[in-house]
Amino acid sequence: MPPKKRDAKAAAKADLTTQKVTKKDIKTVSTSATGGVFVDHHVPSAANYKVVNGSDGKPMSCYLMWSDIKDNHNKYYIAQGLADGSGTHYLWTRYGRVGLDGVGDRAHMGSLDNLQKAYNKKYNEKTRKGYTEVKMALGQPNQGVKAEIKPGKEETK
């Protein structure tokens, strides 16, 4: 007799929690960095792009998160202003559930001015919905490296 649906789900979850990761399981990706900001490694041919600075001089790159424990939502949204070697500008966005690759899109923007407007519009749209910007840290797990979370409207220090 086949296992009950509940038993199959529990078995699958147990398999995920007992999996061991070895060095051969770790995937190396090629990307580029501008001013300490890496191009999202899901951008096709990421090494051919760089993150551009906005009119304020800061890199156009954000990692936004939205979590709602009650309804089991844990989502992210990445937006980056990119330029290729020929100076063509693109808005890269990727979104999905935390832990999954999500869906990515690269939109041709033409000029830096159009890119700035599109980036600001996406950023403002998401933060109005409750997404919060998260600063990502580079480092190895279990070595004290943590993400810095900027306080939102409802958070206090």
C-alpha positions in Angstrom: 0.0 0.0 0.0 1.4 3.5 -0.9 2.3 5.8 2.0 -0.3 8.3 3.0 0.2 11.8 1.7 1.1 13.2 5.1 3.8 10.5 5.6 5.3 11.3 2.2 5.6 15.0 3.0 7.2 14.2 6.4 9.7 11.8 4.7 10.6 14.5 2.1 11.1 17.1 4.8 13.3 14.7 6.8 15.5 14.1 3.6 16.1 17.8 3.3 17.1 18.4 6.9 19.6 15.5 7.0 21.3 16.3 3.7 25.0 16.9 4.0 26.7 19.5 1.7 30.2 18.7 0.5 32.6 20.9 -1.4 31.6 19.2 -4.7 28.0 20.4 -4.1 29.0 24.0 -4.0 28.5 25.8 -7.2 30.8 28.6 -8.3 29.3 31.5 -10.2 30.9 34.2 -12.2 29.8 37.8 -11.6 31.2 41.3 -11.4 31.2 43.9 -8.7 31.1 47.7 -8.9 31.8 49.7 -5.7 31.4 46.6 -3.6 28.0 45.7 -5.1 27.8 42.4 -7.0 25.6 41.9 -10.0 23.0 39.3 -9.2 24.4 35.9 -10.2 21.1 35.0 -11.9 21.6 37.7 -14.5 22.5 35.8 -17.8 26.2 36.4 -18.5 26.5 38.4 -15.2 30.2 39.0 -15.7 29.4 41.2 -18.7 27.4 43.8 -16.6 28.1 46.3 -13.9 25.8 47.9 -11.4 25.5 51.6 -12.2 25.2 54.5 -9.8 22.1 56.6 -9.6 21.9 60.4 -9.6 22.6 60.4 -5.8 25.9 58.6 -6.5 24.8 55.4 -4.8 24.7 52.0 -6.6 21.2 51.2 -8.0 20.9 47.9 -6.2 18.5 46.7 -3.5 17.5 43.5 -1.8 14.0 43.8 -0.3 12.2 41.3 1.9 8.7 40.9 3.1 7.7 38.4 5.8 4.3 37.6 7.3 4.5 34.7 9.7 0.7 34.5 10.1 0.1 33.8 6.4 3.5 32.1 5.8 4.8 34.7 3.4 8.6 35.1 3.1 9.4 36.9 -0.1 12.3 38.8 -1.6 12.6 41.3 -4.4 15.9 42.3 -6.0 16.2 45.3 -8.3 19.5 46.4 -10.0 20.3 49.1 -12.5 22.9 47.5 -14.9 25.0 48.6 -17.8 26.8 46.3 -20.3 30.2 47.0 -22.0 28.6 49.2 -24.7 26.9 51.4 -22.1 23.3 50.0 -22.7 21.2 50.3 -19.6 18.9 47.6 -18.2 16.7 47.1 -15.1 17.1 43.7 -13.7 14.5 42.4 -11.3 14.2 39.0 -9.5 11.6 38.0 -7.0 10.2 34.9 -5.3 10.1 33.0 -2.1 13.2 33.1 0.1 15.2 29.9 -0.6 14.1 29.6 -4.2 15.7 31.1 -7.4 12.5 33.0 -8.3 11.7 34.8 -11.5 14.1 37.2 -13.2 13.6 39.8 -15.9 16.0 42.1 -17.7 14.3 45.1 -19.3 16.1 47.4 -21.7 15.8 51.0 -20.5 17.7 53.0 -23.2 19.1 55.9 -21.1 20.4 56.2 -17.6 17.6 58.7 -16.9 14.9 56.1 -17.9 16.7 53.5 -15.8 16.7 55.8 -12.7 13.0 56.5 -13.1 12.1 52.8 -13.5 14.4 51.7 -10.6 12.9 54.4 -8.2 9.3 53.5 -9.3 9.9 49.8 -8.5 11.7 50.5 -5.2 8.9 52.9 -4.0 6.2 50.5 -5.2 7.6 47.6 -3.1 8.5 49.6 0.0 4.9 51.0 0.0 3.6 47.4 0.0 5.7 46.7 3.1 9.0 45.3 1.7 12.0 46.3 3.8 15.5 46.8 2.5 18.1 44.3 3.8 21.8 44.8 3.6 23.5 41.6 2.6 26.9 40.5 4.1 29.5 38.3 2.6 31.0 35.6 4.7 30.9 32.0 5.7 28.0 30.7 7.9 28.7 30.2 11.6 31.4 32.9 11.6 29.4 35.7 13.1 28.5 37.4 9.8 24.9 38.7 9.9 22.6 40.7 7.7 21.8 44.2 8.8 18.1 45.1 8.6 17.1 48.7 8.4 14.2 49.6 10.7 10.9 50.1 8.8 8.0 52.3 9.8 6.7 49.8 12.4 10.1 48.8 13.9 12.0 50.5 16.6 15.6 50.1 17.8 
